[in-house]
């Protein structure tokens, strides 16, 4: 006996027949379909697209190179204003050590993102990328979200395509999908993130990146002020750009983490996460891969996401600072990710950012030290200033004082 309405049953048939959902149809499914039906539909679509039973993951490190940020989004617990005593910029040698640690456990990529620091010019990023590639030629740089690219464009007073071109020449391999939040300007205005990137500006960075030959991911942070129809608008805008460029490798959604933020409030439930994930699988019929967000939801909800449309468990991460600043402290090393995949009935395989399979889990091949907590950018109380910063012109009084000859 059906527990859903005739309208929902008709949409379920449409999905099973391979039809594309409209905005109104997606909204009907999201607001009216029983959770078990949304999950079953998403699982069927996932199985048709990925029939091998493989669930992938990546070993990389999520490094936040600075927490100094002038954007000051009201949902962010990570950023520090210019001049804050606990503001930091990581030095090149610090980043090299993090890469060494990542390579030691089988990682081959750095996910590099940070605040909009007015004292770090475009040349700093170019020199960093070149230095990393000189020492680690095969190591991949998955770096700088669209708002960071826009920030650098404004600082350097050059167009976004020029910034992308210069970063690629220095060693940029791909762009992460951070800073998307919800791609609706009403929402972005209330989150105080409209000035860092409008919805059109965010999408335009990705359009330029795809045209330049880069692959990127795309994200959605939900659970703040957006309505269900605005979540769907976000998905539709992603789908439209993917129709145009085909450049997104994966979609990742996670819930707003309210602790220690200016905005505050309550976190969305695990059920809401699973429904949002399932809807993304149904709407994004042109995006191959969906990640399960265990970082915000925990390992078991992340594992359950594999039955709600996800075919990827994301990253081992090794390090994380932004979500932890808002109170989430989940950690899963490679062994635990592999166990979660296997216990859900799937085959675990390592991948790279392009979703090319790299092989079996490292932990099947050799002993890897267990990781019980994610690493931090810096030890608490470390206020050291990297020596190489003196090579770059500072814009703020604080930056100029730090770089003055002593």
C-alpha positions in Angstrom: 0.0 0.0 0.0 1.4 3.4 -1.0 2.0 6.0 1.7 2.6 8.8 -0.7 0.3 11.0 -2.7 -0.6 10.4 -6.4 1.5 13.3 -7.4 4.5 11.9 -5.6 3.9 8.4 -7.1 3.8 10.0 -10.5 7.1 11.7 -9.9 8.6 8.5 -8.7 7.6 6.8 -11.9 9.1 9.8 -13.9 12.5 9.4 -12.0 12.5 5.6 -12.7 11.8 6.3 -16.3 14.8 8.6 -16.5 12.9 11.8 -16.7 14.5 15.2 -15.6 12.8 16.9 -12.6 11.7 20.5 -12.9 11.9 23.0 -10.0 8.3 22.5 -9.0 8.6 18.7 -9.3 11.7 18.6 -7.1 10.0 20.8 -4.5 7.0 18.4 -4.4 9.3 15.4 -3.9 11.3 17.2 -1.2 8.4 18.4 0.8 5.9 15.6 0.3 7.7 12.3 -0.4 8.3 9.9 2.5 11.9 9.7 3.5 12.1 6.0 2.7 10.8 6.7 -0.9 13.3 9.5 -1.4 16.1 7.2 -0.3 15.0 4.3 -2.4 14.8 6.5 -5.5 18.2 8.0 -4.9 19.7 4.6 -4.3 18.2 3.3 -7.5 19.6 6.2 -9.5 23.0 5.8 -7.8 23.1 2.0 -8.6 22.2 2.7 -12.2 25.0 5.2 -12.6 27.6 3.2 -10.5 26.6 -0.5 -11.0 30.0 -1.9 -9.9 29.3 -1.5 -6.2 32.4 0.5 -5.7 32.4 3.4 -3.2 35.4 5.7 -3.4 37.3 7.9 -1.1 40.5 10.1 -1.2 43.4 10.4 1.1 44.3 14.1 1.3 44.8 16.9 3.8 42.5 19.9 4.3 44.9 22.7 5.1 43.6 26.2 6.0 46.6 28.4 5.3 45.3 31.5 7.1 42.3 32.3 9.3 42.6 36.1 8.8 39.6 37.1 6.7 37.9 40.4 5.8 34.7 38.7 4.6 33.3 38.1 8.1 30.4 35.8 7.1 28.1 35.4 10.1 27.9 31.6 9.9 31.7 31.2 10.2 33.4 30.4 13.5 36.9 30.0 11.9 37.8 33.5 10.7 39.7 36.1 12.7 39.8 39.8 11.8 43.0 41.5 10.8 45.1 42.2 13.8 43.6 39.4 16.0 46.1 37.9 18.4 45.2 34.4 17.3 45.3 35.2 13.5 47.9 33.2 11.6 49.5 32.6 8.2 51.2 29.3 7.6 54.8 29.4 6.4 56.0 27.5 3.4 58.1 25.1 5.5 55.0 24.4 7.7 53.1 23.4 4.6 56.0 21.3 3.3 55.9 19.3 6.6 52.2 18.8 6.3 52.7 17.5 2.7 55.4 15.1 4.0 53.0 13.7 6.6 50.3 13.4 4.0 52.5 11.5 1.5 53.6 9.2 4.4 50.0 7.8 4.8 49.4 7.5 1.0 48.0 10.9 0.3 48.6 12.6 -3.0 46.7 15.9 -2.7 46.4 19.1 -0.7 43.0 20.7 -0.3 44.2 24.3 0.4 41.7 27.0 1.4 41.8 29.9 3.7 40.5 33.4 4.7 40.4 36.5 2.5 43.7 37.9 3.9 44.4 41.4 2.5 48.1 41.0 3.3 48.6 37.9 1.0 48.9 39.1 -2.6 48.5 36.9 -5.7 52.3 36.6 -5.9 52.4 34.8 -2.5 50.1 32.1 -3.9 52.1 31.8 -7.1 55.4 31.4 -5.2 53.8 28.9 -2.8 52.4 26.7 -5.6 55.7 26.8 -7.5 57.6 25.9 -4.4 55.3 22.9 -3.7 55.6 21.7 -7.3 59.4 22.0 -7.3 59.6 19.8 -4.2 56.7 17.5 -4.9 56.2 17.4 -8.7 53.5 14.7 -8.7 51.6 16.1 -5.7 48.2 17.7 -6.6 46.9 21.1 -5.5 43.2 21.2 -5.1 43.1 24.8 -4.0 41.3 28.2 -3.6 37.5 28.3 -3.6 35.7 30.7 -6.0 35.4 33.5 -3.4 39.2 33.3 -2.8 39.8 33.6 -6.5 37.5 36.7 -6.6 39.3 38.2 -3.6 42.6 37.8 -5.4 41.1 39.3 -8.6 40.1 42.4 -6.6 43.5 42.6 -4.8 45.5 42.3 -8.0 43.1 44.3 -10.0 43.0 41.7 -12.8 40.1 39.7 -14.2 39.2 36.3 -12.8 40.3 34.4 -15.9 43.8 36.0 -15.5 44.0 34.9 -11.9 43.1 31.4 -12.9 45.6 31.4 -15.7 48.4 32.6 -13.4 47.5 30.1 -10.7 47.4 27.2 -13.2 50.9 28.3 -14.5 52.1 28.1 -11.0 50.8 24.6 -10.4 47.0 24.7 -9.6 45.4 21.4 -10.5 41.7 21.9 -9.6 39.4 24.1 -7.6 37.3 23.1 -4.6 33.6 24.1 -4.4 33.7 25.9 -1.1 32.0 29.3 -0.5 28.9 28.3 -2.4 26.7 28.2 0.7 23.3 28.6 -1.1 23.5 30.1 -4.5 20.6 32.5 -4.0 21.5 36.2 -3.3 18.7 36.7 -0.8 20.2 34.0 1.4 23.8 35.3 0.8 22.8 38.8 1.8 21.4 37.5 5.2 24.6 35.4 5.7 26.7 38.5 5.1 28.5 36.7 2.3 27.0 38.5 -0.7 30.0 40.9 -0.9 32.5 38.0 -1.1 30.7 36.5 -4.1 27.2 36.8 -5.5 25.6 33.6 -6.8 26.4 34.7 -10.4 30.0 35.5 -9.5 30.6 32.1 -7.8 29.2 30.3 -10.8 31.2 32.5 -13.2 34.5 31.5 -11.5 33.6 27.9 -12.0 32.6 28.6 -15.6 36.0 30.2 -16.3 37.8 27.3 -14.5 36.0 24.7 -16.6 36.7 26.6 -19.8 40.4 26.7 -18.8 40.4 22.9 -18.5 40.2 22.6 -14.7 37.8 20.2 -13.0 36.1 21.4 -9.8 33.7 20.2 -7.1 30.6 22.0 -6.0 29.1 22.3 -2.5 26.0 23.5 -0.6 25.8 24.5 3.0 22.2 24.4 4.0 20.3 24.9 7.3 20.6 28.6 7.9 17.9 31.0 6.4 17.1 29.4 3.1 13.7 27.9 2.2 13.3 24.5 0.5 12.7 26.2 -2.9 16.0 28.0 -2.5 17.8 24.8 -1.9 16.3 23.5 -5.1 17.3 26.8 -6.9 20.8 26.1 -5.8 20.7 22.6 -7.3 19.1 23.8 -10.5 21.8 26.5 -11.0 24.5 23.8 -10.5 22.7 21.5 -13.0 22.5 24.3 -15.6 26.2 25.1 -15.4 27.0 21.4 -15.6 24.9 21.1 -18.7 27.0 24.0 -20.2 30.5 22.9 -19.1 30.5 19.4 -17.7 33.3 20.5 -15.3 32.0 19.4 -11.9 33.3 16.1 -10.7 31.2 15.9 -7.5 28.6 17.5 -5.3 28.9 17.8 -1.5 26.3 19.1 0.9 26.5 19.6 4.6 24.5 21.2 7.3 25.4 24.6 8.9 27.3 24.1 12.2 26.0 26.8 14.5 28.2 26.6 17.6 30.6 29.5 18.3 29.2 31.5 15.3 27.6 34.9 15.2 24.5 33.5 13.7 23.9 30.7 16.1 20.8 28.6 16.0 20.1 24.9 15.8 21.7 22.3 13.4 19.5 20.5 10.9 18.7 16.9 11.7 20.3 13.8 10.2 17.0 13.0 8.5 17.0 16.4 6.8 20.6 15.8 5.6 19.6 12.4 4.1 16.6 14.0 2.4 18.7 16.8 1.0 21.4 14.3 -0.2 18.7 12.1 -1.9 17.1 15.1 -3.6 20.5 16.2 -4.9 21.0 12.7 -6.5 17.6 13.0 -8.2 18.0 16.6 -9.4 21.7 16.5 -10.4 21.3 13.9 -13.2 24.5 15.2 -14.9 26.8 15.1 -11.9 28.3 11.7 -11.5 29.5 11.7 -7.9 27.9 12.6 -4.6 30.0 12.7 -1.4 28.6 11.6 2.0 29.5 14.3 4.5 30.7 12.3 7.6 32.7 15.4 8.7 29.5 17.2 9.8 27.2 14.2 10.2 29.4 11.6 11.8 30.5 8.3 10.4 27.2 6.4 10.8 25.0 9.0 9.1 27.7 9.3 6.5 27.5 5.5 6.0 23.7 5.7 5.8 24.2 8.3 3.0 25.5 5.5 0.8 21.9 4.3 0.8 20.6 7.8 0.0 22.4 8.5 -3.2 26.1 8.9 -2.2 28.8 6.9 -4.0 31.8 8.4 -2.3 32.9 8.8 1.3 34.9 12.0 0.7 38.3 12.5 2.3 40.3 11.0 5.1 41.2 14.7 5.5 44.0 14.2 8.1 43.4 17.9 9.1 40.4 20.1 9.4 39.9 23.5 11.1 36.8 25.3 9.8 34.1 22.9 10.8 35.9 22.1 14.0 35.8 25.8 15.0 32.0 25.5 14.9 32.0 22.5 17.2 32.1 19.4 14.9 35.0 17.1 15.8 34.3 13.9 13.9 37.4 12.0 12.7 37.7 8.9 10.5 41.0 7.5 9.4 41.3 5.3 6.3 40.7 2.1 8.2 37.4 3.4 9.6 36.3 4.8 6.3 37.0 1.4 4.7 35.1 -0.5 7.4 32.1 1.8 7.0 32.1 1.2 3.2 32.4 -2.6 3.6 29.8 -2.8 6.3 27.4 -1.0 4.1 27.9 -3.7 1.5 30.2 -1.8 -0.9 33.7 -2.2 -2.3 36.2 0.5 -1.1 38.6 2.0 -3.6 41.0 5.0 -3.4 40.6 7.7 -6.0 41.9 11.1 -7.0 40.1 14.3 -7.4 39.1 13.3 -11.0 37.5 10.1 -9.6 40.1 8.0 -11.3 40.6 4.8 -9.3 44.0 4.5 -7.7 43.7 1.1 -6.2 42.8 -0.8 -3.0 43.0 0.8 0.4 46.5 1.5 1.7 45.6 -0.2 5.0 45.1 -3.5 3.1 48.7 -3.3 1.9 50.7 -2.1 5.0 50.3 -0.9 8.6 49.3 2.7 8.8 49.3 4.5 12.2 45.7 5.0 13.5 44.4 8.6 13.5 42.1 9.3 16.4 41.8 13.1 16.0 42.1 15.5 13.0 45.3 17.6 13.0 45.1 21.4 13.4 46.6 24.1 11.3 48.9 25.2 14.2 49.4 24.5 17.8 47.4 26.7 20.1 49.5 29.8 21.1 51.8 29.6 18.1 51.9 33.2 16.8 55.0 32.9 14.7 55.2 34.9 11.5 56.7 33.1 8.5 60.1 34.5 7.4 59.1 34.6 3.7 56.3 37.1 4.3 58.8 40.0 4.3 59.0 39.5 0.5 55.4 40.6 0.0 54.0 44.0 0.3 51.4 44.3 3.1 48.3 46.4 2.8 47.2 46.7 6.4 48.9 48.5 9.3 49.2 45.1 11.2 50.8 43.4 8.2 53.2 46.3 7.7 54.3 46.2 11.4 54.8 42.4 11.2 57.0 42.7 8.2 59.0 45.8 9.3 62.8 45.3 9.7 63.8 44.5 13.3 
